[in-house]
Amino acid sequence: MMRRDTIAAIATAPGRGGVGIIRVSGADLLCFASGLTSHQLVARHALFTPFLDAAGAAIDDGLLLYFAAPHSYTGEDVLELQGHGGPVVMRQLLQRCLELGARLARPGEFTERAYLNGRMDLAQAEGVADLIEASTTMAARAALRSLHGDFSKLIQGLSGKIVDLRMLVEATLDFPEEDVEFLTAGRAAEKLAEIREGLVATLKATRQGSMLRDGVQAVLIGAPNVGKSSLLNRFAGEEVAIVTDTPGTTRDALREQIDIDGMPVNIIDTAGLRDTVDSVEKIGIDRTWAMVQKADLALLVCDARGIDEVGDRAIVERLPQGLPRIRVLNKIDLAGLSPVREIGPAEERIWLSARTGAGLDLLKKAIWNHAGWRPSGEGLFTARARHVEALQNAQRHLTAAAGLTRQLELYAEELRLAHEALGSITGEFTSDDLLGEIFSRFCIGK
């Protein structure tokens, strides 16, 4: 366990509440605690006591809990002061902890210490932040699975298989005159194929985990006055976007997060796409295309009456290759049509009315299906863009290795690089810069 200075922070959210918590972590905190209470502490026993200032006067009454190292969140001695949740009381208690020799903790420093002291790996530590930030019930459950190590076990399983294969290759390098036969006898090709197959499945689950954490980015695009802003308002359930008959009303992107059966979806309203001489509107249109480049899904909103089919085709032709899209044919109430979902070879079409809400459930189901969502969400874990990138790097190195079976030094190097890519997810191979970036995004007190 790494020994560090003592840190302290308010662990509860700012504002007034029934209870507020100060968290302290460091070495040998029994002596530290003697400056807060005159009572003897027992590990993992809650003590009701006055919290004392330097003169021995009570600052507050509350519960004092002591967790002895290494059986604590950080792996160090930990104190929790549970007092009344007023901001003045919390500031006084925190100041008292600083007077006793603690310093103010950085964002995420408690969890960083837990990682550095071996209480959790890096993917589990990120699961802590994801659990706090979860925007849906399903996201919270998935984050808890990451915290409990479900994602880490998948990565460790793949890493273990790569290590076994690396050992076989390294042993083969000691007998160059028998290299091919040695690898054949060791079933190297079959083992590599099994690892690559497992990596594909893990990458698919990780992409879904990343989507669950960050939300599906679904951008509304189309010509002016086709009802994009009305559709955003219908999704949101309130008037978040201005709707008028004047073309070009929407100049900048508006974002609203919705929950579709546990899946967070960021619906992004954008400026109408058309030729214009208005310099401000042009900026909005440029931003629309920038949003399209980052989107997971394009919702192409058209007028169900077929008013501007030429313009709609021009928009489709400019969409990025490979970007999934759903054509939303709006204003069926004006066209005298009924809500319908059509699944064609080139695209899916949803006929609806943003004004009345008819057909909105069909669109939600189409978005849900395009995301490749699991109906129950069971087995999902939260993941991040860096995890997806690391798995893709490992995949590239394993693909390269498959073509180098007669160049064992290069084969071994590709396996090593794949192993390192996987290790960066759990923190086995991680730079200090990456650690600083990850934990700086945590809240103070966690």
C-alpha positions as CSV (number, residue, x, y, z in Angstrom):
1,M,0.0,0.0,0.0
2,M,1.3,3.5,-0.9
3,R,1.7,5.9,2.0
4,R,0.6,9.5,1.3
5,D,-0.4,12.6,3.1
6,T,-3.8,13.0,4.7
7,I,-6.6,14.4,2.5
8,A,-10.1,15.7,3.4
9,A,-13.1,16.9,1.5
10,I,-16.9,17.4,1.8
11,A,-18.3,14.2,0.2
12,T,-22.0,15.3,-0.1
13,A,-23.4,17.7,-2.7
14,P,-23.4,21.4,-2.1
15,G,-26.4,23.0,-0.4
16,R,-28.5,22.2,2.7
17,G,-29.5,18.7,3.7
18,G,-30.4,16.5,6.6
19,V,-26.9,15.0,6.7
20,G,-23.5,16.2,5.4
21,I,-20.4,14.0,5.2
22,I,-16.7,14.9,5.5
23,R,-14.3,12.2,4.3
24,V,-10.7,11.9,5.4
25,S,-8.1,9.5,4.2
26,G,-4.4,9.0,5.2
27,A,-2.1,7.0,7.5
28,D,-2.6,6.4,11.2
29,L,-5.8,8.5,11.6
30,L,-6.5,7.5,15.2
31,C,-4.2,10.2,16.3
32,F,-5.9,12.6,13.9
33,A,-9.3,11.6,15.2
34,S,-8.3,12.5,18.8
35,G,-8.4,16.1,17.7
36,L,-12.1,15.7,16.8
37,T,-13.4,13.6,19.7
38,S,-12.5,12.6,23.2
39,H,-13.8,9.1,22.7
40,Q,-11.9,6.0,21.7
41,L,-12.6,4.8,18.1
42,V,-13.3,1.2,17.2
43,A,-12.9,0.2,13.5
44,R,-16.3,-0.1,11.7
45,H,-18.3,1.0,14.7
46,A,-20.4,4.2,14.5
47,L,-19.7,6.6,17.3
48,F,-22.1,9.4,18.2
49,T,-20.0,12.2,19.4
50,P,-19.5,16.0,19.4
51,F,-17.0,17.1,16.8
52,L,-14.6,19.4,18.7
53,D,-12.7,22.5,17.6
54,A,-9.2,23.4,18.8
55,A,-10.5,24.8,22.1
56,G,-12.5,21.6,22.8
57,A,-15.8,23.2,22.1
58,A,-18.4,21.4,20.0
59,I,-18.7,22.4,16.3
60,D,-21.5,19.9,15.7
61,D,-22.9,16.5,16.9
62,G,-22.9,13.5,14.6
63,L,-21.5,10.1,13.8
64,L,-17.8,9.4,13.5
65,L,-16.8,6.2,11.6
66,Y,-13.3,4.8,11.4
67,F,-12.2,2.3,8.7
68,A,-8.7,0.9,9.4
69,A,-6.3,0.2,6.5
70,P,-6.4,-1.8,4.3
71,H,-10.1,-2.5,4.8
72,S,-11.4,0.8,3.5
73,Y,-12.4,2.5,0.3
74,T,-9.0,3.9,-0.4
75,G,-6.9,1.2,1.3
76,E,-5.7,3.7,3.8
77,D,-7.2,4.7,7.2
78,V,-10.5,6.5,6.5
79,L,-12.6,8.7,8.7
80,E,-16.2,9.8,7.9
81,L,-17.8,12.6,9.8
82,Q,-21.5,12.5,9.4
83,G,-22.9,15.8,10.7
84,H,-25.8,18.1,10.0
85,G,-25.9,19.1,6.3
86,G,-25.7,22.9,6.5
87,P,-23.0,24.6,4.4
88,V,-21.7,26.6,7.4
89,V,-21.4,23.4,9.6
90,M,-19.7,21.5,6.8
91,R,-17.2,24.3,6.2
92,Q,-16.4,24.5,9.9
93,L,-15.8,20.7,10.1
94,L,-13.6,20.7,7.0
95,Q,-11.6,23.6,8.3
96,R,-11.0,21.7,11.5
97,C,-9.7,18.7,9.5
98,L,-7.3,21.1,7.7
99,E,-6.1,22.5,11.0
100,L,-5.3,19.0,12.1
101,G,-3.0,18.5,9.2
102,A,-5.1,17.3,6.3
103,R,-5.1,19.1,2.9
104,L,-8.0,19.6,0.6
105,A,-8.5,16.6,-1.7
106,R,-8.3,17.0,-5.5
107,P,-11.3,15.9,-7.6
108,G,-11.3,12.1,-7.7
109,E,-8.3,11.7,-5.3
110,F,-10.0,9.2,-3.0
111,T,-10.8,6.9,-5.9
112,E,-7.4,7.5,-7.3
113,R,-5.9,6.3,-4.1
114,A,-8.2,3.3,-4.1
115,Y,-6.8,2.4,-7.6
116,L,-3.1,3.1,-6.7
117,N,-3.5,1.0,-3.5
118,G,-4.9,-2.0,-5.4
119,R,-8.5,-1.7,-4.1
120,M,-9.9,-1.6,-7.7
121,D,-8.5,-1.4,-11.2
122,L,-8.9,1.5,-13.5
123,A,-12.0,0.3,-15.3
124,Q,-13.7,-0.2,-11.9
125,A,-12.6,3.3,-10.8
126,E,-14.2,4.8,-13.9
127,G,-17.4,2.8,-13.0
128,V,-17.6,4.8,-9.8
129,A,-17.8,8.1,-11.7
130,D,-20.3,6.5,-14.2
131,L,-22.5,5.4,-11.3
132,I,-22.7,8.9,-9.9
133,E,-23.4,10.4,-13.3
134,A,-25.8,7.8,-14.6
135,S,-28.8,9.3,-16.3
136,T,-31.1,6.3,-16.4
137,T,-31.8,3.3,-14.2
138,M,-30.3,0.9,-16.7
139,A,-27.1,3.1,-16.9
140,A,-26.8,3.0,-13.1
141,R,-27.1,-0.8,-13.1
142,A,-24.5,-1.1,-15.8
143,A,-22.2,1.2,-14.0
144,L,-22.5,-0.9,-10.9
145,R,-21.5,-4.0,-12.9
146,S,-18.4,-2.1,-14.1
147,L,-17.6,-1.2,-10.5
148,H,-18.1,-4.8,-9.4
149,G,-15.6,-5.9,-12.1
150,D,-17.7,-7.4,-14.8
151,F,-15.9,-5.5,-17.6
152,S,-12.5,-6.0,-16.0
153,K,-13.1,-9.8,-15.9
154,L,-13.7,-9.8,-19.7
155,I,-10.5,-7.9,-20.3
156,Q,-8.5,-10.0,-17.9
157,G,-9.8,-13.2,-19.6
158,L,-8.6,-12.0,-23.0
159,S,-5.3,-10.8,-21.6
160,G,-4.7,-14.2,-20.0
161,K,-5.2,-15.9,-23.3
162,I,-2.8,-13.6,-25.0
163,V,-0.2,-14.2,-22.3
164,D,-0.6,-18.0,-22.9
165,L,0.0,-17.5,-26.6
166,R,2.9,-15.1,-26.0
167,M,4.5,-17.7,-23.8
168,L,4.2,-20.3,-26.5
169,V,5.7,-18.0,-29.1
170,E,8.6,-16.9,-26.9
171,A,9.3,-20.6,-26.2
172,T,9.3,-21.2,-30.0
173,L,11.8,-18.5,-30.5
174,D,14.3,-20.5,-28.5
175,F,14.0,-23.3,-31.1
176,P,14.1,-21.5,-34.5
177,E,14.7,-24.7,-36.5
178,E,11.4,-26.1,-35.2
179,D,9.3,-23.0,-35.1
180,V,6.4,-23.9,-37.4
181,E,6.0,-27.4,-36.0
182,F,6.2,-26.1,-32.5
183,L,3.4,-23.6,-33.1
184,T,1.3,-26.1,-34.9
185,A,1.6,-28.6,-32.0
186,G,0.7,-25.8,-29.6
187,R,-2.4,-24.9,-31.6
188,A,-1.3,-21.3,-32.0
189,A,-3.5,-20.5,-34.9
190,E,-6.6,-21.9,-33.1
191,K,-5.7,-19.9,-30.0
192,L,-5.3,-16.7,-31.9
193,A,-8.6,-17.2,-33.7
194,E,-10.3,-17.8,-30.4
195,I,-8.8,-14.6,-28.9
196,R,-9.9,-12.6,-32.0
197,E,-13.4,-14.0,-31.8
198,G,-13.6,-13.1,-28.1
199,L,-12.3,-9.6,-28.8
200,V,-15.0,-9.0,-31.4
201,A,-17.7,-9.9,-28.9
202,T,-16.2,-7.8,-26.2
203,L,-15.8,-4.8,-28.5
204,K,-19.5,-5.1,-29.4
205,A,-20.5,-5.1,-25.8
206,T,-18.1,-2.2,-25.0
207,R,-19.6,-0.1,-27.8
208,Q,-23.0,-0.6,-26.2
209,G,-21.6,0.2,-22.8
210,S,-20.1,3.4,-24.2
211,M,-23.5,4.3,-25.8
212,L,-25.2,3.6,-22.5
213,R,-22.9,6.0,-20.7
214,D,-22.8,8.8,-23.2
215,G,-26.1,8.4,-24.9
216,V,-26.9,7.8,-28.6
217,Q,-26.3,11.0,-30.6
218,A,-29.3,11.3,-32.9
219,V,-29.3,14.5,-35.0
220,L,-32.4,15.9,-36.6
221,I,-31.6,17.2,-40.1
222,G,-33.8,18.4,-43.0
223,A,-34.9,21.4,-44.9
224,P,-36.4,24.4,-43.1
225,N,-40.0,24.1,-41.8
226,V,-40.3,20.3,-42.0
227,G,-40.9,20.1,-38.3
228,K,-37.6,19.4,-36.7
229,S,-38.1,21.7,-33.8
230,S,-41.6,20.5,-33.3
231,L,-40.3,17.0,-33.1
232,L,-37.7,17.9,-30.6
233,N,-40.4,19.5,-28.5
234,R,-42.5,16.4,-28.8
235,F,-39.6,14.2,-27.6
236,A,-38.9,16.6,-24.7
237,G,-42.6,16.9,-23.7
238,E,-42.2,20.7,-23.5
239,E,-41.5,23.7,-25.6
240,V,-37.7,23.7,-25.6
241,A,-37.3,25.0,-29.2
242,I,-39.0,28.0,-30.8
243,V,-41.4,27.0,-33.6
244,T,-42.5,29.5,-36.2
245,D,-43.6,29.4,-39.9
246,T,-40.5,31.5,-40.7
247,P,-37.7,29.5,-42.4
248,G,-34.4,29.7,-40.7
249,T,-35.7,30.2,-37.2
250,T,-33.3,27.6,-35.7
251,R,-29.8,29.0,-36.0
252,D,-27.9,26.8,-33.5
253,A,-28.1,23.3,-32.3
254,L,-30.4,22.4,-29.4
255,R,-30.0,19.3,-27.4
256,E,-32.4,17.3,-25.3
257,Q,-31.8,14.0,-23.6
258,I,-34.6,11.5,-23.5
259,D,-34.9,8.0,-22.1
260,I,-36.1,5.2,-24.4
261,D,-36.7,2.1,-22.3
262,G,-33.5,2.8,-20.3
263,M,-31.4,3.9,-23.2
264,P,-30.3,7.6,-23.0
265,V,-30.7,9.3,-26.4
266,N,-29.5,12.9,-27.1
267,I,-31.8,14.4,-29.7
268,I,-30.1,17.3,-31.4
269,D,-32.1,19.9,-33.3
270,T,-30.2,21.7,-36.0
271,A,-30.6,24.5,-38.5
272,G,-32.6,23.8,-41.6
273,L,-30.5,22.9,-44.6
274,R,-30.9,25.2,-47.7
275,D,-29.0,27.7,-49.8
276,T,-29.0,31.1,-48.1
277,V,-27.3,34.4,-48.3
278,D,-27.9,35.1,-44.6
279,S,-24.4,34.9,-43.0
280,V,-25.7,33.9,-39.5
281,E,-27.8,31.2,-41.0
282,K,-24.8,29.9,-43.0
283,I,-22.9,29.5,-39.7
284,G,-25.8,27.5,-38.3
285,I,-25.9,25.2,-41.4
286,D,-22.1,24.7,-41.1
287,R,-22.6,23.7,-37.5
288,T,-25.4,21.3,-38.6
289,W,-23.0,19.4,-40.9
290,A,-20.4,19.4,-38.1
291,M,-22.9,17.7,-35.8
292,V,-23.8,15.2,-38.5
293,Q,-20.1,14.1,-38.6
294,K,-20.2,13.3,-34.9
295,A,-23.7,11.6,-34.8
296,D,-24.5,8.0,-34.2
297,L,-27.8,8.3,-36.1
298,A,-29.3,10.8,-38.6
299,L,-33.0,11.5,-38.3
300,L,-33.8,12.9,-41.8
301,V,-37.1,14.9,-41.3
302,C,-39.1,15.4,-44.5
303,D,-42.6,16.7,-45.3
304,A,-44.9,13.7,-45.7
305,R,-46.6,15.6,-48.6
306,G,-43.4,15.4,-50.7
307,I,-43.0,19.1,-51.0
308,D,-39.2,19.1,-51.4
309,E,-38.1,15.7,-52.5
310,V,-35.2,17.1,-54.6
311,G,-33.8,18.9,-51.5
312,D,-34.2,15.7,-49.4
313,R,-32.2,13.7,-52.0
314,A,-29.4,16.3,-51.9
315,I,-29.2,16.0,-48.1
316,V,-29.0,12.2,-48.3
317,E,-26.2,12.4,-50.9
318,R,-24.1,14.5,-48.6
319,L,-24.5,12.3,-45.5
320,P,-21.3,10.5,-44.4
321,Q,-20.9,7.0,-45.7
322,G,-21.9,4.4,-43.1
323,L,-24.0,6.8,-41.0
324,P,-27.3,5.0,-40.1
325,R,-30.4,7.1,-40.9
326,I,-34.1,7.0,-40.4
327,R,-36.3,9.0,-42.7
328,V,-39.0,10.7,-40.7
329,L,-42.0,11.8,-42.8
330,N,-43.7,14.4,-40.7
331,K,-47.0,16.2,-40.9
332,I,-49.2,13.1,-41.7
333,D,-52.0,15.0,-40.0
334,L,-51.9,17.5,-42.9
335,A,-51.4,14.8,-45.5
336,G,-54.3,12.8,-44.3
337,L,-52.1,9.7,-43.6
338,S,-51.8,7.3,-40.7
339,P,-48.6,6.5,-38.7
340,V,-46.6,3.7,-40.3
341,R,-43.2,2.1,-40.0
342,E,-41.6,0.9,-43.2
343,I,-38.3,-1.1,-43.2
344,G,-36.8,-0.9,-46.7
345,P,-33.4,-2.1,-48.1
346,A,-31.9,1.4,-48.1
347,E,-33.5,3.0,-45.1
348,E,-36.2,2.8,-42.6
349,R,-39.2,5.2,-42.8
350,I,-41.4,6.4,-40.1
351,W,-44.6,8.3,-40.9
352,L,-45.7,10.5,-38.0
353,S,-47.1,13.8,-36.8
354,A,-44.9,15.9,-34.5
355,R,-47.9,18.2,-33.8
356,T,-50.2,15.4,-32.6
357,G,-47.6,12.9,-31.4
358,A,-49.1,10.1,-33.6
359,G,-46.3,7.7,-34.6
360,L,-43.8,8.9,-32.1
361,D,-43.6,5.5,-30.4
362,L,-42.7,4.0,-33.8
363,L,-39.8,6.4,-34.1
364,K,-38.6,5.6,-30.6
365,K,-38.7,1.9,-31.3
366,A,-36.8,2.5,-34.6
367,I,-34.1,4.5,-32.7
368,W,-33.9,1.7,-30.1
369,N,-33.4,-1.0,-32.7
370,H,-30.8,1.0,-34.7
371,A,-28.7,1.2,-31.5
372,G,-28.7,-2.6,-31.4
373,W,-30.0,-2.5,-27.8
374,R,-30.5,-5.5,-25.7
375,P,-34.1,-5.7,-24.5
376,S,-33.4,-6.4,-20.9
377,G,-30.0,-4.6,-20.5
378,E,-28.8,-7.6,-18.6
379,G,-25.0,-8.1,-18.7
380,L,-24.3,-4.6,-19.9
381,F,-21.6,-2.5,-18.3
382,T,-20.6,1.1,-18.8
383,A,-17.6,1.8,-20.9
384,R,-15.8,4.8,-22.4
385,A,-14.5,6.0,-25.7
386,R,-11.0,5.2,-24.6
387,H,-12.0,1.6,-23.9
388,V,-13.4,1.2,-27.4
389,E,-10.2,2.7,-28.9
390,A,-8.0,0.4,-26.8
391,L,-10.0,-2.7,-28.0
392,Q,-9.8,-1.5,-31.6
393,N,-6.0,-1.1,-31.2
394,A,-5.8,-4.6,-29.8
395,Q,-7.9,-5.9,-32.7
396,R,-5.5,-4.3,-35.3
397,H,-2.5,-5.9,-33.6
398,L,-4.1,-9.3,-33.5
399,T,-5.1,-9.0,-37.1
400,A,-1.5,-8.1,-38.0
401,A,-0.2,-11.1,-36.0
402,A,-2.4,-13.5,-37.9
403,G,-0.4,-12.7,-41.1
404,L,3.0,-13.0,-39.5
405,T,3.1,-16.7,-38.3
406,R,6.4,-17.2,-40.3
407,Q,8.0,-14.1,-38.9
408,L,8.0,-14.9,-35.2
409,E,9.8,-11.8,-33.9
410,L,7.1,-9.6,-35.6
411,Y,4.4,-12.0,-34.5
412,A,5.5,-11.8,-30.9
413,E,5.7,-8.0,-31.1
414,E,2.2,-7.7,-32.3
415,L,0.9,-9.9,-29.5
416,R,2.8,-7.7,-27.0
417,L,1.2,-4.6,-28.4
418,A,-2.2,-6.1,-28.3
419,H,-1.6,-7.1,-24.6
420,E,-0.5,-3.6,-23.7
421,A,-3.6,-2.2,-25.4
422,L,-5.9,-4.3,-23.3
423,G,-3.8,-3.5,-20.2
424,S,-4.4,0.2,-20.6
425,I,-8.1,-0.4,-19.9
426,T,-7.6,-1.9,-16.5
427,G,-4.5,0.2,-15.7
428,E,-1.9,-2.5,-16.1
429,F,-0.1,-0.3,-18.7
430,T,-1.2,3.3,-18.1
431,S,0.6,6.6,-18.2
432,D,0.4,9.2,-15.4
433,D,-1.0,11.7,-17.9
434,L,-4.0,9.4,-18.5
435,L,-4.6,8.9,-14.8
436,G,-4.6,12.7,-14.3
437,E,-7.1,13.2,-17.1
438,I,-9.4,10.4,-15.8
439,F,-9.5,11.4,-12.2
440,S,-9.7,15.1,-12.8
441,R,-13.2,14.6,-14.1
442,F,-14.5,13.1,-10.8
443,C,-16.3,15.1,-8.2
444,I,-14.5,16.4,-5.1
445,G,-14.9,14.0,-2.2
446,K,-15.0,10.9,-4.4
